[in-house]
């Protein structure tokens, strides 16, 4: 005698078989297609989890979106290139909205002249910007362990990051764009991530998709052997490291960094001061939950000593101090290579000897006594007020700091979370749930001071 369960199973099998027999060929084909698609995407997701970065080819779910991004960005950049702002930015520039209509979508560009001006101040030409964003090479998707629902894309050269944002975050950025630009002008060596563009894609009968373009803090990423996302707290701040000798890209967190130090030696005081300046700026914006991105790689032998070359220091000092040079950077293709420049021409210009009182001990100690610098007393005071440093002869120098043994990549990202009523409620809930422990949702003032303290405690 059959059991009830066996009878039930037999009945279900008959029903399923009957449904298959009566299904139309079109339905069967659609079902088969969906099954194959699920299998394909399931396999791709497994690869994403293993690799961290995955090329967005024709089989990828974001392929069509990224193609539209490229096409829209190409038109937007060309439009700006044809009307490069030459005068001071106006209120109209900050409120600018330009729409380009394409075959299958519409692209809107916000505050285009403002971001073009910022790109120029960073030494990024419109041609370089377009080449990076609109090349024939596929974008890369970055699979993050962040709780954010945003999608992250990297240009194929890994120089620029694209990230989807919600309307609230974009509104916050654009409404504070002017004071953000003023902060970068006042402190051109700021650690804040550099936003290079804000756009929105509109598809017929679909939700609008906002995205931003920004510099990648971890560029160039060759030989980076560890990446960290630091918030200065302990709750949910541990990530399982990748297995040894694997190619998995894992961004570690605060608790993973315990027992380690950022060893900068003479540049430590500069970093402490700049973190203080940038976090106080974010506190005034009433934001929290931002992260200090940190990565490191070992220096080659020639990289450890090339920074002490007299000609190299002259060039780095000129680029770091003279307003027309900083923060613009030149690209070096070989580690430790000194940029071509005529140091005798630099020395023959109107010069003034550096003194410890004028520039601060951390800069003077890095320079030989005979080092000279262009500029007058106003320039010197301006340098000290802006907390500038010697920029390395490297790509992305604003986010790169060399210590005695390691090269560090440092930047502050995710500056959109306002301390709203909802966040205040979240703060009280976490206090009840995690008594005696530190967590990310605290007041902007507490968050600011706590991150400053973390940097102070973990540098030497």
N, C-alpha and C positions, 0 to 999 in steps of 0.2 A: 504494500500500500504506500502510495506517495505521500510525503509530508505536505503540509499546507504551504511551506515556503517554496518547495520544489514546484508545486502546482502553480503558485503565483508567478514564479520565474518563467515557467513554460508559457503561461498566459501572456506575460509581457513580451516574450520573444515572438509569439505569434502576432501580436499587435504591431510590433516594430516591423516584422517582415511584411505584414499586410500593407503598412504605410509605404514601405519601399516599393512594393509592387504597383501601388496605385499612384505613386508620385509621377508627375510628368517629367519627361526628359529634361525640360528647362529647369525644373526645381532640383532635380538630381544634380545637374551640372552646376547650378548655383551653390548647392550644399557642398559639393566636392571642391569648388573654388574657394569657399569660405574655410573649409578644413585645411586646404593646402596653404592658404594665407596665414591661418593661425599657426600652423607648423613652422612656416617660414619666419614669421615675426617672433615666434617663440625661440627659434634657434638664434636669431639675430640678437634678441634680448640677452640670451646667455652669453653671446660674444661681447656685448656691451659691458655686462657685469665683469667679464674677465679683463677687458682691455681698458676700460675707463674712457677711451677715445675711440670713436668708430667713424669711418668715412661715410658720408652721406651720398651713396651712389643711387642709381635709378631704382633699386629695390627698397630703398629706405623710405619709411613713412613720411619723413620731412623733406624728401627730395624736391617736391613741387613747391613747397613753401620757401626753401632756400633758393631755388631758381628765381622765384618772384622777388626775393630780397635782393639778389644780385642785379636783376634787371632794373628794379626800382632804384637801387642805390647808384647804379651807373648813370641813370638819367639825372638823379638829384645832385650827384657830385659834379657832373658836367655843367649843370645849370649854375652851380656855385662858382665853378672855375671860370665861367664866362662873365661873372659879375663879382669878382673878388673884392671884398670890402677893403677900402684903402683908408678911410677916415675912422674916427672914433666910433665905437658902436653906439647906436641910438636905441631909444625905447622901441622904435618900430622893428629893429633887428631882433630884439628879444621876444617880440610878439609875432614874428614872421611865421606864416604857415603857407607852404607852397605845395600844390597838388599836381601830380603827374598821372595822367590817365593812360593805362596800358590795355592790352587786348583783354586780359582776363581779370584784371584787378586795378585798383587805384592805390598809389603810394602818396602819403602826406609826409612832408618834412617840416619839423618844427625848429625855429630859431636857427636856420641854416647859416646865416652870416656869423652868428656868435660862435658856433662850433667850428666853422672854417677859420675864424680868428684864433681860436684855441689851438687847432691843429698846426697853424702856422707858427705859433709861439713855441710849440714843441718840436719844431723842425721837421714836421711831416708835410711834405708837399702834397697837393691834390692828386698829382700823378701817382705818387707812392700809395696814397690812401685808396685810390681807385684800383690800382694794381693788386693790392692785398685783398680788397673786398670783392672785386669783380673778375678775378682771374678765371680761367677755364677749369681750374682745379676745384674739386668738391670741398665743401666745408666739412668740418669734423664736428660730431656731436660729443659733448662732454657729459658723461654720466656722473652726477654729483650725489654725494650722500647727504646733501642738504635737504631740509624739510620743505624748502620752497617748491612750489609747483611750476616754477619757471623752467623754460627750456634753454639750454646753454649750447652755443655754437662757437667754434673757433675757425678763423680763416685757415686755409691750408698751410700757410707759413707760420701759424700759431702766434702771429703778432697782435691780432685784434680779436676781441671777444664780442659776441652778440648775445644778448639775453632778452627774452620776452619779459614784459612787465605788465602789471595791471594799470588801469586808468588812474587810480589813486596815487600810485608811485610816480607815474609820469607827471601828473598834475603837481605833485610835491616838488619834483626836480625842476620843472619849468618855472614854477612860482618862486623858487629860490636860486634860479640860475644866475641872476645878477650878483648876488652876494657870494655865490660859489666862485664866479669869475674874479671878483674882487679879492677873494682870499688867495686864489692862485697867483694873481698879479702881485699881491703883497708878499706872499711866500711862495716863490716860483719853484722851490725844492720841496714842496708839500708832498706828503705821502698819500694824500687822497687819490683814489683812482681817477684817471683822466677820462671824462666822458667826451666822446668825439662826434656823437650824432644821436638824434631822437627821431623816430619814424613811426608811422602807423600804416598797416596794410589793410585795405578794405576789399573784401570779396563779396560778390553778389549773394544775398540771402544767408550770409554767415557773420559770425561775430568778428568785430574789429580786433586786430592783433597789434599791440604796441611792442616795439623793441628798441633797445639802445645799443649803441656801438661804443666800446671803450678799449683802452689799452689793456693788454694782458700783463699782469704783474709778473708772471712767470715766463718772461721772454728775454732772451732766448732760453729754452728749457733744456738744452743739451747738458747732459751730465748732472742734472738736478737729482739728488738722491733722497730727498725727503721734502714733503710739503705739509704745512700746518695751517689750520684755521683757528685763530686764537680769539677768545672772547673774555678771558680773565676769570672764568668761573669753573665749577666742577660738575654740576648736574648735567648728564647727557653729553659729557665732553670727553668721551673715550671712543676710539674707533679701532677695530681689530686691524693690525698692520697686515700688509700683503705678505704672502709667503716669500721666503728668501729666493732670490734669483728668478722671481716671476716678473712679468711685465704689467702686472696690475697697477693702475694709477690710483692710489688711495690718498685722500687728503686727511691727515691725522688732526687730532684736536689737543686741547690744553693738557689733559692728563697724560697723553702720549709724550709730551715734551718735558715732563717733570724730570729733574736731575740733569737737564741740559742747560747750556747757556749760549747766548748770542755773543760771541767774542769779537769785539770791534776795536778794543784798545783805545787809540786816540779819538776815534769817531763816536765813542759811546755817548759822550756828553751832547754831541749834535743830535743823535737819535732821540735821546731822552727829551730834549727841548722840542724837537719837531713833533713828537707824539703828543706832548703837552699842548702845543699850539693847535694841532689838528683836532684833538679830542675836545678841547675847549670850544672850538668853532662848532663842532657837532652838538655839544651841549647847548649852545645858544640856539641851535635849530630845533632843540627839544626832541632829539632822536636818540635811539638806543639800538642794541642788538647788532651793531656793525661789527665787522671782523677785521683783525689784523692778520693779513695773509703773510706767511713766512715760508721761505724755502732756502735751502743751502746746497752748495756744491763745493768740493775741494778745489783749491787753486792749483794750477800748474806751477812748476818751479819758476818759469819766466814771468808768470803773472804776479808772483809774490814780490818780485824785485823791480818789475818794470815801472811801478808807480813811483819809485824813488829816482828815476831818471830825471836829470835836470831839465832837459828839453820837454819831456812829458809833463812835468809839473808846471812849467811855464804855460803850456797849452791848456792844461786842465784848469789852472788858475784863471786864465783869461776867459775861458768859456764859462766858468762858474761865477765870475764877479761882474764882468761887463754886461750891462743890461741887454745889449744886442746879441750876446752870445748865449745867455742862459735864459731858459733851460734848453735851448736848441742843442742838438747833438749830431755828431757825425758818426758814420757807421764804420766799424772795424771788423774785418772778416777773419783775422787771425788772432788767436789769444795772445795777449802780451804785445801786440803790434803798436808802435807809436805812430800816431797820425802824421802824415806829411804836412809840415808847416815850417816856415822859415823863422826859427827862434831868434836869429839875429835881427830880423825885422821887428819882432815883438819887443826885443830889448831896446831897440833904437827909438821907440815911441816915447811920448811923455810918460815917465814912470815915477813911482813912489815906492819906497821901501816899506815892506810889511812890518808891523810891530805887534807884539803880543797884546798890547792894550787896545789896539784898533780892531783886531780881528778875532781875538779869542785864542786861548792857548791850544785848543784842539786843532786849529788850522795851522798856526805858526809852527808847532812841533813837527808837523808833517812836511814843512818846507825848509830848504837850506837857507842860511842867513842871507845869501846873495840874491834870493828870489826877488824879482821886481814885479810891479803890477801897474797897469794903466789906471788912471782915474785920479780924482781929486778927493778932498776931505769928505765932500758930500757922498761920493760913491762909497767910501770906506764905511761911513756911518750907516749908509743904506744897506750895505752888505751885512753888517752886524745886526741891524734891525730885522732883516729878512731871514736870518739863520741859514745862510747859504753854506755850501760845502764844496769841496773839490769834486767835480763830476768825473767819474771814470771814463776812459776812452772805450766805451762799450755801447752796444745797442741798449736802448731803454735805460739810460743812466739814472733817471730820477728814482727808479725803484731798485737800483743795484748799489750795494754798499760792500766794499771789500774789507775784510778783517785780515789779521796776520796769516791765517791758514785757510779760511773759508770765504766764499762769496755768498752774500745773503741777498735774497729778493724779498722786499718788504713793501707792503701797500695796505691801505685801509679801504675796504669795500662794503657794499650793502648799507648804504646810508639813508634808507628810505623809511625806516620804521619809526613813526612818531609815537610819543608817549601819550596815547589817547586814553579815554575812559575805559575802553576794552582792555588795554594793556595794564591799567591800574588794577582792574579786577583780576587779571591773570597774575599779577604780582602777589596779591593777597592769597589767591588760591595756591600758588607755589610755596608761599611761606608756610601754609598749613600742611602741604604735602611733603615738603622737604625741610623740616625744621633744622636749623643750625647749619644748613648747607648754602653755598652760593649758586645762584642760577642767573640766567641771562636777563630775565624781565625785572629790571630794577629802574629806578628813576635815572634820567639822563645824567644828573650830577654824580650819582653813585657809580654809574657805568663808566663815565669819563675817568673818575679818580681811580677806579679799580683797574682799568686797562693801563693807565699810567704806572700804577704800582706793579703790575705784572711785568711790564717792560723793564722797570727799574730792578726788580728782583731777579730777572732772567738774563741780564746783560752784564758783561764785564770787559 
